[in-house]
């Protein structure tokens, strides 16, 4: 169980002074503590916290620590909400110069609660600043049940400082990105003392072993006028080696602190605008996100063997995910790809035989599940906000254009946008790992190439060197400048003995074969940079030849080989963009019409591809014109 301590003992000065000069319009605010200021609909700052706390079964008791000047205000507020007056603690201060400091106030509350009695410490302590404010969709339950808390570790809630926020006014946590452990805590750092922007808004869950250090800290810092709680955290973590983990709130906190009248009015306006029901359009907003299909140009399939590849997203085909706030969480079946209404039993049989049973709904559901698990594992506290998620796609199925990963990537990017996350929460090199884990959970056999190029977009070189991957958890990914692509000729697109097992077993032929395929991508990166179209064409042919020698014709299949042969007979070069079912190729411009007719004569679908680059890429418009 957990004891909640709300600290509301700071003595107001700035706002109080301005209200005295503001006239009758704001007379109703005179004398009110910051934590009891009205925000929306008569709801006070502290009411937000109480609304979140009272529904948590893990919280057994609540204490407020205030000062002598404002004690009656908080006692009246507490008793009107069913909190006994005995749980409102007066620290005796009446002015800032006589305040005790947050560490002493916390010690006072815990002493009153009997935490240091004969029974010893046996409860967690949640300590919060009552004059901080969070948006309506903040989910306290996700904090008190966070995995580190449940595993017996203390937790510091953090948020990313805004560009205009001064780190020297906050406690700053330096956090290990992979484990979320707080490696160092700096209380109100001087300029240059830390590069971290993870700030702590005085919101901690402290385990008994950490709380047990509090009396020693207060005694050791008895000469300090106001031993702060941030100072205690810095002492416990930096000097005593206490383990504390971070949970990041994605931009849900507003700190009142020394706010003046204008800052308070701005805050009220902000919350009136956003503090609507969490399922309304004022919540996460509606977002539609695209992820484009891709073609592997060089090096695939060595991405699954610690090799190297170059791939390109294409504008012709894409998947999109649309997410919008809703009262309940809803996943919307696609009317074409997730059918549940048929003209007859014969119609059901025909569609099932032709399309199979694997629509996009399982991808959306798995994406939501793994996204939630990722956020929990990486200390990202998601707001309590539901949504409706749907998808659309025009990527042809079963032709090796990464259609399933496009749906998953779009869904993940949509949720990132909906919950106002950014690359500090889901770094770009990590996003492909997350997408791959979703598909792996569904039994989809795939490598990282598709997920990387769909995460980065454009023309992307990827090196999956094992040593780098083992050290960092991802490969070396580089988005190549768009202007380099026009050097390559136009691309066209149409419609294992177990090599993996042999490679894992160290079979020299399989290992050497994948190394040669990876080397093709590395040489192609140089050729693209030099604008050497002839070399690119040779390397594309070499890529397929190496793959054919390694996997064999029986594995590649007669139809796939026919696709390759048609291009070769008419002066072009082709290879698989993925695992088969389609080819991507290149040819001289004068050969394009003959190759098109040859494919169409065999009933294959022929498409001239248009490269896709992210809008921010310099030179993207130039490349579109060049192609």
C-alpha positions as CSV (number, residue, x, y, z in Angstrom):
1,X,0.0,0.0,0.0
2,X,1.0,3.6,-0.5
3,X,0.7,6.8,1.7
4,X,0.2,9.9,-0.3
5,X,1.7,13.2,1.0
6,X,0.7,16.4,-0.7
7,X,3.0,19.3,0.0
8,X,1.2,22.7,-0.1
9,X,3.3,24.6,2.5
10,X,4.9,27.2,0.2
11,X,4.1,30.8,1.1
12,X,2.7,32.8,-1.9
13,X,4.2,36.3,-2.7
14,X,4.2,37.2,-6.4
15,X,0.6,36.4,-7.2
16,X,-0.7,37.7,-3.8
17,X,1.0,41.1,-4.4
18,X,-0.4,41.5,-7.9
19,X,-3.9,40.6,-6.8
20,X,-3.9,43.4,-4.2
21,X,-3.3,45.9,-7.1
22,X,-5.7,44.2,-9.6
23,X,-8.9,45.7,-8.3
24,X,-12.4,44.3,-7.6
25,X,-12.4,41.9,-10.6
26,X,-10.1,39.5,-8.9
27,X,-11.1,40.1,-5.3
28,X,-12.5,36.6,-5.0
29,X,-8.9,35.3,-5.4
30,X,-7.5,37.4,-2.5
31,X,-5.9,35.2,0.2
32,X,-6.3,31.9,-1.7
33,X,-3.3,29.6,-1.6
34,X,-2.0,28.7,-5.1
35,X,-3.1,25.1,-4.7
36,X,-6.7,26.3,-4.1
37,X,-7.0,28.7,-7.1
38,X,-10.0,27.9,-9.3
39,X,-9.1,26.6,-12.8
40,X,-12.2,25.5,-14.7
41,X,-15.8,25.2,-13.6
42,X,-14.9,26.0,-10.0
43,X,-12.5,23.1,-9.9
44,X,-9.4,24.0,-7.9
45,X,-5.8,23.0,-8.6
46,X,-5.9,20.5,-5.7
47,X,-9.2,19.1,-6.8
48,X,-7.4,17.7,-9.9
49,X,-5.1,15.7,-7.6
50,X,-7.8,14.6,-5.3
51,X,-9.9,13.3,-8.2
52,X,-6.9,11.2,-9.3
53,X,-6.0,10.0,-5.8
54,X,-9.4,9.0,-4.4
55,X,-10.0,6.3,-7.0
56,X,-6.7,4.5,-6.4
57,X,-7.0,1.4,-4.3
58,X,-3.3,1.3,-3.7
59,X,-3.4,4.5,-1.8
60,X,-4.3,3.9,1.8
61,X,-3.9,7.3,3.4
62,X,-3.5,11.0,2.4
63,X,-1.8,13.7,4.3
64,X,-1.5,17.4,3.4
65,X,1.4,19.5,4.8
66,X,0.7,23.3,4.8
67,X,1.8,26.4,6.6
68,X,0.3,28.2,9.5
69,X,-0.9,31.1,7.4
70,X,-3.0,28.9,5.1
71,X,-3.8,26.1,7.4
72,X,-7.5,26.9,7.7
73,X,-8.0,27.1,4.0
74,X,-6.6,23.6,3.5
75,X,-8.4,22.2,6.6
76,X,-11.7,23.4,5.2
77,X,-11.0,22.0,1.8
78,X,-9.9,18.6,3.2
79,X,-12.9,18.1,5.5
80,X,-15.4,19.0,2.8
81,X,-13.9,16.1,0.8
82,X,-14.0,13.6,3.6
83,X,-10.3,13.9,4.6
84,X,-10.0,14.0,8.4
85,X,-8.7,17.3,9.8
86,X,-6.0,15.3,11.6
87,X,-4.5,14.5,8.2
88,X,-3.8,18.2,7.5
89,X,-0.5,19.1,9.1
90,X,0.6,22.6,10.0
91,X,4.4,23.1,9.7
92,X,4.2,26.4,11.7
93,X,5.7,28.7,9.1
94,X,4.1,32.0,8.1
95,X,6.7,33.6,5.8
96,X,9.1,32.3,3.2
97,X,12.0,33.1,5.4
98,X,10.7,30.8,8.1
99,X,9.5,27.9,5.8
100,X,10.9,24.5,6.6
101,X,11.7,23.2,3.1
102,X,10.0,20.3,1.4
103,X,12.3,17.6,2.9
104,X,11.4,18.7,6.5
105,X,7.7,18.9,5.6
106,X,7.8,15.4,4.2
107,X,9.5,14.1,7.4
108,X,6.9,15.9,9.5
109,X,4.1,14.2,7.6
110,X,5.6,10.7,7.8
111,X,6.3,11.2,11.5
112,X,2.7,12.1,12.0
113,X,1.7,9.0,10.0
114,X,3.8,6.8,12.2
115,X,6.2,5.7,9.5
116,X,9.2,5.8,11.8
117,X,7.5,4.0,14.7
118,X,8.2,0.6,16.2
119,X,6.8,-1.3,13.3
120,X,9.3,0.3,10.9
121,X,8.7,1.4,7.4
122,X,6.4,-0.9,5.4
123,X,4.6,1.4,3.0
124,X,5.5,3.2,-0.2
125,X,5.3,7.0,0.0
126,X,3.9,9.0,-2.9
127,X,4.9,12.7,-2.5
128,X,3.6,15.4,-4.8
129,X,3.6,19.2,-5.1
130,X,0.0,20.3,-4.7
131,X,0.6,23.4,-6.7
132,X,1.4,21.5,-9.8
133,X,-1.3,20.9,-12.4
134,X,-1.8,18.1,-14.9
135,X,-4.2,17.7,-17.8
136,X,-7.4,15.8,-17.4
137,X,-6.2,12.8,-19.2
138,X,-3.2,12.2,-16.9
139,X,-3.4,8.6,-15.6
140,X,-2.2,8.3,-12.0
141,X,-2.9,4.6,-12.0
142,X,-0.2,4.0,-14.6
143,X,2.3,5.6,-12.1
144,X,1.4,3.7,-9.0
145,X,1.4,0.4,-10.9
146,X,4.5,1.2,-13.0
147,X,6.7,-1.9,-13.4
148,X,9.7,-0.6,-11.4
149,X,7.3,0.4,-8.5
150,X,5.8,-3.1,-8.5
151,X,9.3,-4.6,-8.6
152,X,10.2,-2.7,-5.4
153,X,12.1,0.3,-6.9
154,X,11.6,4.0,-6.2
155,X,10.3,6.2,-9.0
156,X,10.8,9.8,-10.1
157,X,8.2,11.2,-12.5
158,X,9.9,13.4,-15.1
159,X,8.8,15.6,-18.1
160,X,10.8,17.1,-20.9
161,X,11.5,20.8,-20.3
162,X,10.1,23.2,-22.8
163,X,12.4,25.3,-25.0
164,X,11.6,28.3,-22.9
165,X,11.9,26.6,-19.5
166,X,15.0,27.3,-17.3
167,X,16.6,24.1,-16.0
168,X,18.1,26.1,-13.1
169,X,14.7,26.3,-11.5
170,X,14.1,22.5,-11.5
171,X,15.5,19.3,-10.3
172,X,17.1,17.6,-13.3
173,X,17.5,13.8,-13.7
174,X,20.1,12.2,-15.9
175,X,18.5,9.0,-17.1
176,X,19.9,5.9,-18.7
177,X,17.9,5.7,-21.9
178,X,17.8,1.8,-22.0
179,X,17.1,1.0,-18.3
180,X,15.4,4.4,-17.2
181,X,17.5,4.4,-14.1
182,X,18.4,7.8,-12.8
183,X,22.2,7.9,-12.9
184,X,22.5,11.4,-11.5
185,X,20.2,14.0,-10.0
186,X,21.1,17.7,-10.1
187,X,19.0,20.1,-8.1
188,X,18.6,23.5,-9.8
189,X,21.8,23.1,-11.9
190,X,23.9,26.0,-12.9
191,X,24.4,26.6,-16.6
192,X,26.5,23.8,-18.1
193,X,26.2,21.5,-15.1
194,X,24.1,19.0,-17.0
195,X,22.9,18.4,-20.6
196,X,19.7,16.6,-19.5
197,X,16.3,18.2,-20.1
198,X,14.4,15.7,-18.0
199,X,12.9,17.7,-15.1
200,X,11.2,16.4,-11.9
201,X,8.0,18.3,-11.0
202,X,8.2,17.1,-7.3
203,X,6.3,13.9,-7.9
204,X,8.0,10.7,-6.5
205,X,7.1,7.3,-5.3
206,X,9.6,6.4,-2.6
207,X,10.2,2.9,-1.4
208,X,10.8,2.2,2.3
209,X,14.6,1.8,1.9
210,X,14.8,5.3,0.4
211,X,12.4,6.9,2.9
212,X,14.5,5.5,5.7
213,X,17.3,7.8,4.7
214,X,15.2,11.0,5.1
215,X,15.8,11.6,8.8
216,X,19.6,11.3,8.3
217,X,19.5,13.8,5.4
218,X,17.4,16.3,7.4
219,X,19.8,16.0,10.3
220,X,22.9,16.2,8.1
221,X,21.5,19.3,6.4
222,X,20.1,20.9,9.6
223,X,22.1,24.1,8.9
224,X,20.4,24.5,5.6
225,X,17.6,27.0,5.8
226,X,15.3,24.9,3.6
227,X,16.5,21.3,2.8
228,X,14.6,20.6,-0.5
229,X,13.2,17.3,-1.6
230,X,15.3,17.6,-4.8
231,X,18.3,18.0,-2.6
232,X,17.3,14.8,-0.8
233,X,17.0,13.0,-4.1
234,X,20.4,14.2,-5.3
235,X,22.0,13.1,-1.9
236,X,20.3,9.7,-1.9
237,X,21.1,8.9,-5.6
238,X,24.5,10.6,-6.0
239,X,26.0,10.0,-2.6
240,X,24.2,7.0,-1.2
241,X,23.8,5.0,-4.4
242,X,20.0,4.7,-4.0
243,X,18.3,3.2,-7.1
244,X,15.6,5.4,-8.5
245,X,13.9,5.0,-11.9
246,X,12.3,7.5,-14.2
247,X,8.8,7.6,-15.7
248,X,8.4,10.2,-18.4
249,X,5.1,12.1,-18.6
250,X,4.6,13.3,-22.2
251,X,3.9,17.0,-21.6
252,X,1.0,16.8,-19.2
253,X,2.3,19.0,-16.3
254,X,2.0,22.7,-15.7
255,X,3.8,24.1,-12.7
256,X,2.3,27.2,-11.0
257,X,5.3,28.0,-8.8
258,X,5.8,31.7,-8.6
259,X,3.2,32.5,-11.3
260,X,2.0,36.0,-11.5
261,X,-1.5,37.1,-12.3
262,X,-1.0,37.0,-16.1
263,X,0.6,33.6,-16.0
264,X,-2.4,32.4,-13.9
265,X,-4.9,33.8,-16.4
266,X,-3.0,32.2,-19.3
267,X,-3.2,28.9,-17.4
268,X,-6.9,29.1,-16.9
269,X,-7.4,29.9,-20.6
270,X,-5.2,26.9,-21.5
271,X,-7.1,24.5,-19.3
272,X,-10.5,25.8,-20.4
273,X,-9.4,25.0,-24.0
274,X,-8.0,21.5,-23.4
275,X,-9.8,20.3,-20.3
276,X,-12.8,18.8,-22.2
277,X,-13.9,15.2,-22.0
278,X,-10.9,13.1,-22.9
279,X,-12.7,11.6,-25.9
280,X,-13.6,14.9,-27.5
281,X,-11.6,16.6,-30.2
282,X,-9.9,18.7,-27.6
283,X,-8.0,15.5,-26.5
284,X,-5.4,14.0,-28.7
285,X,-6.9,15.4,-31.9
286,X,-7.3,13.5,-35.2
287,X,-4.2,12.3,-37.0
288,X,-3.7,10.5,-40.3
289,X,-0.2,9.1,-40.9
290,X,1.2,7.4,-44.0
291,X,3.9,4.8,-44.3
292,X,5.0,4.0,-47.8
293,X,5.8,0.7,-49.5
294,X,9.5,0.1,-50.2
295,X,11.7,-1.6,-52.7
296,X,15.0,-3.1,-51.7
297,X,17.6,-1.9,-54.2
298,X,20.8,-3.5,-53.0
299,X,21.9,-6.0,-50.4
300,X,18.7,-7.7,-49.4
301,X,18.1,-10.2,-47.9
302,X,21.3,-9.7,-45.9
303,X,19.5,-7.5,-43.4
304,X,18.5,-10.7,-41.6
305,X,22.1,-11.8,-41.5
306,X,23.9,-8.7,-40.0
307,X,24.6,-7.5,-43.6
308,X,23.9,-4.2,-45.3
309,X,21.2,-2.9,-47.7
310,X,19.9,0.1,-49.5
311,X,16.2,0.6,-49.9
312,X,13.8,3.2,-51.2
313,X,10.2,4.2,-50.2
314,X,7.9,4.7,-53.2
315,X,5.1,7.2,-53.6
316,X,2.9,4.8,-55.6
317,X,1.8,2.6,-52.7
318,X,1.3,3.3,-49.1
319,X,-0.7,2.4,-46.0
320,X,-2.3,5.0,-43.7
321,X,-3.6,4.9,-40.2
322,X,-6.2,7.3,-38.8
323,X,-6.6,7.9,-35.1
324,X,-9.1,10.1,-33.4
325,X,-10.3,10.6,-29.8
326,X,-13.2,8.5,-28.7
327,X,-15.0,7.5,-25.5
328,X,-13.8,3.9,-25.7
329,X,-10.9,2.3,-27.5
330,X,-12.1,1.0,-30.9
331,X,-10.3,-0.8,-33.7
332,X,-12.1,-0.5,-37.0
333,X,-12.1,-3.4,-39.5
334,X,-11.3,-2.6,-43.1
335,X,-14.4,-3.3,-45.2
336,X,-12.3,-4.9,-47.9
337,X,-9.5,-6.6,-46.1
338,X,-11.3,-7.6,-42.9
339,X,-14.6,-8.8,-44.3
340,X,-17.4,-10.0,-42.0
341,X,-20.3,-9.7,-44.5
342,X,-20.6,-11.9,-47.5
343,X,-23.1,-12.5,-50.4
344,X,-23.2,-16.2,-49.8
345,X,-21.3,-19.2,-48.5
346,X,-19.8,-19.6,-51.9
347,X,-18.7,-15.9,-51.8
348,X,-17.1,-16.4,-48.4
349,X,-15.3,-19.5,-49.8
350,X,-14.0,-17.6,-52.8
351,X,-12.8,-14.6,-50.8
352,X,-11.2,-16.8,-48.1
353,X,-9.4,-19.0,-50.6
354,X,-8.2,-16.0,-52.6
355,X,-7.3,-13.6,-49.7
356,X,-6.7,-15.9,-46.8
357,X,-7.7,-15.0,-43.2
358,X,-4.9,-12.5,-42.4
359,X,-6.4,-9.0,-42.6
360,X,-5.1,-5.8,-40.9
361,X,-7.1,-6.0,-37.7
362,X,-4.5,-8.3,-36.0
363,X,-1.8,-5.9,-37.0
364,X,-3.7,-3.0,-35.3
365,X,-4.4,-5.0,-32.2
366,X,-0.8,-6.2,-31.9
367,X,0.5,-2.7,-32.6
368,X,-1.6,-1.3,-29.7
369,X,-0.5,-4.1,-27.4
370,X,3.2,-3.7,-28.1
371,X,3.1,0.1,-28.1
372,X,1.6,0.0,-24.5
373,X,4.3,-2.5,-23.5
374,X,7.0,-0.4,-25.0
375,X,5.9,2.7,-23.1
376,X,5.6,0.8,-19.8
377,X,9.1,-0.8,-20.3
378,X,10.7,2.6,-21.2
379,X,9.1,4.7,-18.5
380,X,6.7,6.6,-20.7
381,X,3.4,7.4,-18.8
382,X,0.6,7.6,-21.4
383,X,-2.2,10.0,-20.8
384,X,-5.6,8.4,-20.0
385,X,-7.0,8.9,-23.5
386,X,-9.0,6.5,-25.7
387,X,-9.1,6.5,-29.4
388,X,-10.5,4.9,-32.6
389,X,-7.9,3.5,-34.9
390,X,-8.5,2.5,-38.6
391,X,-6.3,1.8,-41.6
392,X,-6.3,2.1,-45.3
393,X,-3.8,0.5,-47.8
394,X,-3.2,0.2,-51.5
395,X,-0.1,-1.9,-51.2
396,X,-0.5,-5.1,-53.3
397,X,-0.5,-8.2,-51.0
398,X,2.1,-11.0,-51.1
399,X,4.4,-9.3,-53.6
400,X,7.2,-8.3,-51.3
401,X,6.5,-4.5,-51.0
402,X,6.3,-4.5,-47.2
403,X,2.6,-4.0,-46.9
404,X,2.1,-5.4,-43.5
405,X,5.0,-3.4,-42.0
406,X,3.6,-0.3,-43.6
407,X,0.3,-0.7,-41.7
408,X,2.1,-1.4,-38.5
409,X,4.5,1.6,-38.9
410,X,1.6,3.9,-39.8
411,X,-0.3,2.7,-36.7
412,X,2.6,3.2,-34.4
413,X,3.4,6.7,-35.8
414,X,-0.3,7.6,-35.4
415,X,-0.3,6.6,-31.7
416,X,3.0,8.6,-31.2
417,X,1.3,11.7,-32.6
418,X,-1.9,11.1,-30.7
419,X,-0.2,10.9,-27.4
420,X,2.1,13.9,-28.2
421,X,5.3,11.8,-28.0
422,X,8.5,12.5,-30.0
423,X,11.8,11.0,-30.8
424,X,13.0,11.4,-27.2
425,X,10.3,8.8,-26.3
426,X,10.6,6.5,-29.4
427,X,14.0,7.3,-31.0
428,X,14.1,6.8,-34.8
429,X,16.6,3.9,-34.7
430,X,14.4,2.1,-32.1
431,X,11.1,2.5,-34.0
432,X,12.0,-0.3,-36.5
433,X,12.8,-2.7,-33.7
434,X,9.4,-2.0,-32.2
435,X,7.6,-2.6,-35.5
436,X,9.6,-5.8,-36.1
437,X,8.6,-7.1,-32.6
438,X,5.0,-6.6,-33.5
439,X,5.2,-8.6,-36.6
440,X,7.4,-11.3,-34.9
441,X,4.6,-11.7,-32.3
442,X,2.2,-12.5,-35.1
443,X,4.6,-15.0,-36.6
444,X,5.5,-12.8,-39.6
445,X,9.1,-13.7,-40.7
446,X,10.9,-10.5,-41.6
447,X,14.1,-8.5,-41.3
448,X,14.8,-5.0,-40.3
449,X,15.3,-3.4,-43.7
450,X,11.6,-2.7,-44.4
451,X,11.0,-1.2,-41.0
452,X,14.0,1.0,-41.1
453,X,13.3,2.5,-44.5
454,X,9.7,3.1,-43.6
455,X,10.7,4.8,-40.3
456,X,13.3,7.0,-42.0
457,X,11.7,7.3,-45.4
458,X,13.4,8.1,-48.7
459,X,16.6,6.5,-49.9
460,X,18.2,4.8,-46.9
461,X,21.5,2.9,-46.5
462,X,21.5,0.4,-43.6
463,X,24.5,-1.4,-42.1
464,X,23.4,-4.2,-39.6
465,X,27.0,-4.8,-38.4
466,X,26.8,-7.3,-35.5
467,X,29.2,-5.5,-33.2
468,X,27.4,-2.2,-33.6
469,X,24.0,-4.0,-33.2
470,X,25.1,-5.8,-30.0
471,X,26.5,-2.5,-28.5
472,X,23.6,-0.2,-29.4
473,X,20.6,-2.4,-30.2
474,X,20.3,-1.1,-33.7
475,X,22.3,-0.7,-36.9
476,X,23.9,2.3,-38.6
477,X,21.2,4.0,-40.7
478,X,21.8,6.9,-43.1
479,X,19.3,8.7,-45.2
480,X,21.1,9.4,-48.5
481,X,20.5,12.8,-50.1
482,X,17.6,12.7,-52.6
483,X,19.6,14.4,-55.3
484,X,21.8,11.4,-55.6
485,X,19.0,9.2,-56.8
486,X,18.5,10.8,-60.2
487,X,21.9,9.4,-61.2
488,X,20.3,5.9,-61.3
489,X,18.1,5.0,-64.3
490,X,14.3,4.8,-64.0
491,X,13.0,1.9,-61.9
492,X,10.1,-0.3,-62.8
493,X,8.1,-2.6,-60.6
494,X,5.9,-5.6,-61.3
495,X,3.0,-7.0,-59.9
496,X,15.0,-22.0,-48.8
497,X,16.8,-24.8,-48.4
498,X,16.8,-23.2,-44.9
499,X,19.6,-20.6,-45.5
500,X,18.8,-18.9,-42.1
501,X,19.4,-22.1,-40.2
502,X,22.6,-22.8,-42.1
503,X,23.8,-19.3,-41.5
504,X,23.1,-19.5,-37.7
505,X,25.1,-22.8,-37.7
506,X,28.1,-21.1,-39.2
507,X,27.9,-22.9,-42.6
508,X,30.8,-21.2,-44.5
509,X,28.8,-21.0,-47.8
510,X,25.8,-19.3,-46.2
511,X,28.0,-16.9,-44.2
512,X,30.2,-16.0,-47.2
513,X,27.1,-15.6,-49.4
514,X,25.4,-13.1,-47.1
515,X,28.7,-11.2,-46.6
516,X,28.9,-10.8,-50.4
517,X,25.3,-9.6,-50.7
518,X,26.0,-7.1,-47.9
519,X,29.1,-5.9,-49.7
520,X,26.9,-5.2,-52.8
521,X,25.0,-2.6,-50.8
522,X,28.2,-1.0,-49.5
523,X,29.6,-0.7,-53.0
524,X,26.2,0.6,-54.3
525,X,26.2,3.4,-51.7
526,X,29.5,4.6,-53.2
527,X,28.2,4.2,-56.8
528,X,25.0,6.2,-56.0
529,X,27.1,9.0,-54.4
530,X,29.3,9.2,-57.6
531,X,26.3,9.1,-59.9
532,X,27.6,5.9,-61.6
533,X,24.4,4.5,-63.1
534,X,26.3,1.7,-65.0
535,X,27.8,0.4,-61.8
536,X,24.4,0.5,-60.0
537,X,23.0,-1.6,-62.8
538,X,25.8,-4.2,-62.5
539,X,25.4,-4.3,-58.8
540,X,21.7,-4.9,-59.0
541,X,22.3,-7.9,-61.3
542,X,25.1,-9.2,-59.0
543,X,22.7,-8.9,-56.0
544,X,20.2,-11.2,-57.6
545,X,22.9,-13.7,-58.9
546,X,24.3,-14.0,-55.4
547,X,20.9,-14.6,-54.0
548,X,20.0,-17.2,-56.6
549,X,23.3,-19.1,-56.0
550,X,22.6,-19.1,-52.3
551,X,18.9,-20.1,-52.2
552,X,18.6,-22.1,-55.4
553,X,15.9,-22.0,-58.2
554,X,13.6,-24.3,-56.4
555,X,13.3,-21.9,-53.5
556,X,13.0,-18.8,-55.7
557,X,10.2,-20.3,-57.8
558,X,9.4,-20.5,-61.5
559,X,7.3,-17.3,-61.6
560,X,9.8,-15.2,-59.8
561,X,12.6,-16.4,-62.2
562,X,10.3,-15.6,-65.1
563,X,10.0,-12.0,-63.9
564,X,13.8,-11.7,-63.8
565,X,14.3,-13.3,-67.2
566,X,11.8,-10.9,-69.0
567,X,13.8,-7.9,-67.9
568,X,17.1,-9.5,-68.9
569,X,15.9,-10.5,-72.4
570,X,15.0,-6.9,-73.2
571,X,18.2,-5.3,-71.8
572,X,17.0,-4.5,-68.3
573,X,18.1,-5.7,-64.9
574,X,15.8,-6.9,-62.1
575,X,15.9,-8.2,-58.6
576,X,13.5,-8.9,-55.8
577,X,12.5,-5.8,-53.8
578,X,11.6,-8.1,-50.9
579,X,11.0,-11.8,-50.5
580,X,9.5,-12.5,-53.9
581,X,6.3,-12.1,-55.7
582,X,7.5,-8.9,-57.5
583,X,10.7,-7.5,-59.0
584,X,12.2,-4.1,-59.1
585,X,14.4,-3.2,-62.0
586,X,16.2,-0.6,-64.0
587,X,16.8,-0.1,-67.7
588,X,17.8,2.6,-70.2
589,X,14.9,4.9,-71.0
590,X,14.7,3.6,-74.6
591,X,14.1,0.1,-73.4
592,X,11.2,0.9,-71.1
593,X,8.3,0.5,-73.6
594,X,9.5,-2.9,-74.8
595,X,9.9,-4.2,-71.3
596,X,6.5,-2.9,-70.3
597,X,4.9,-4.7,-73.3
598,X,6.8,-7.9,-72.5
599,X,5.5,-8.0,-68.9
600,X,2.0,-7.1,-69.9
601,X,2.0,-9.9,-72.5
602,X,2.5,-12.4,-69.7
603,X,-0.3,-10.8,-67.6
604,X,2.0,-9.1,-65.1
605,X,1.2,-5.7,-63.8
606,X,3.8,-3.1,-64.7
607,X,4.3,0.1,-62.7
608,X,6.8,2.9,-63.1
609,X,7.8,3.8,-59.6
610,X,7.9,7.3,-58.1
611,X,10.4,7.7,-55.2
612,X,9.0,9.0,-51.9
613,X,11.0,11.3,-49.7
614,X,9.9,13.0,-46.5
615,X,8.7,16.5,-47.1
616,X,11.6,17.9,-45.0
617,X,14.2,16.4,-47.2
618,X,16.1,19.1,-49.1
619,X,16.1,18.5,-52.8
620,X,13.0,16.2,-52.8
621,X,11.2,18.4,-55.4
622,X,14.3,18.3,-57.6
623,X,14.4,14.5,-57.6
624,X,10.7,14.3,-58.4
625,X,11.3,16.5,-61.4
626,X,14.4,14.5,-62.4
627,X,12.5,11.2,-62.3
